[in-house]
Amino acid sequence: MNIENVEFETLDAEAQLLTDMVMRVSIIGRGLEQIATPIIAAVGNEPLIFVMPLLNGTGGITGMLEHSPASGDAVRVGYLDGELIDTGFSFQPANV
């Protein structure tokens, strides 16, 4: 897997109420093959939920987090039947 970027999008208050999720995470890269064994990912100890392929032609996956990660939490990705591998990316909160 070659992870090129990770994007974090905090959901607005209305979306959080409707979905019980707080953040969308997009992991962009090559080599994330859609095979019978599902791709899984986590930020720190928080697993991505509703993981699906990105359909915008960039390659990668997107999923949701139920809880906000802590600053510095590592982004890891893998397949359900294996280990999660550190991508070299971590969560850094946006400066507001």
Beta strands, then each sheet from edge to edge (+ up, - down):
strand 1: 2-10
strand 2: 23-30
strand 3: 39-43
strand 4: 46-47
strand 5: 49-53
strand 6: 60-65
strand 7: 74-79
strand 8: 85-90
sheet 1: 1+ 2- 6+ 5-
sheet 2: 4+ 3- 7+ 8-
end
